[in-house]
Amino acid sequence: MASKIRTTKILVDGGDPEETRRISSLIGCVDGQTTNPSLVAKNPEIQRRIASGHKFSLEEQNDEYKRIVQDISPLVGDAGVSIEVFADLSTTAEQMLAQGEDMFSWIPNAYIKYPCTYEGLRAAKMSVEQGIRVNITLCFSQSQAAGVYAATQSSKAPAYVSPFIGRLDDRGENGMDLIKNIQRMYKDGDGHVHVLAASIRSLDQLLACFALGVELVTVPTKVLEAWIAKGQPMPDQNFVYRGVDAAGKPLKPILYEEINLNKPWTSFNLRHDLTTKGIQKFVADFEGTLQQAQSA
Ligand code: E4P
């Protein structure tokens, strides 16, 4: 049975340029990269400096983030490098936008990551109006993805939406259904939003994304290395994704909703508890690095 030709762009999900270099040399080229505050906090150079007793100031943290994405930028293709703004639950759109404007000037191929919240989408809307490319992260519902579509409609470049598969699976819901539902909903749209499947934890999830033909996937090096070790297989027509948890128990399906994309972005339900938890985790990881450093 013939295998599918890969149309999906591959991004490395990480915060270490060495990993990107390694994957790129193994598969020929990497299309892009996503970073986030948790991944940057794990960067080996940051960890080494913390271990040697260095105390990072907020400004130094920002400089380190900039250095890391500047190292990665020339290693990747046209899917660019996604850089995440620092946002807690009270950060305003204007505060996010100010960071986004600065970060967008760091490298020529930046995408600015904003959280999928009311303030995050307000920042994204203002960003695309001034030509800043965006990636809306921490998306856990079809309604949030509809909000992304409506808020970024004036974008000249493709806007990315990042639905998180693994974190839905973690609580027993089939994250792959969310990807399918968003793709189906976007079929009625103008194509300006590209699905960037995120929070990929297994080879099976990666193959399922290839089978669905999602525009982009962001993948941790561990999963990419497993795919490479198997000879970079592609799913054939018999491929079936088994949505099961670690114990082999079927995940709960996420049902498709009929949503009209042509409504104002503010009319969509943008709330999701996993988005809130995700923001809190990124803040904790980011501040954890500073605290570790300060108490070292
Ligand atoms: C990428 O943009 C996401 O931040 C990342 O895929 C999240 O993955 P995780 O759920 O494994 O932390």
Boltz pocket constraint, residues with backbone or C-beta under 6 A from the ligand:
constraints:
  - pocket:
      binder: B
      contacts: [[A, 13], [A, 34], [A, 35], [A, 36], [A, 137], [A, 162], [A, 164], [A, 166], [A, 167], [A, 198], [A, 199], [A, 200], [A, 218]]
      max_distance: 6.0
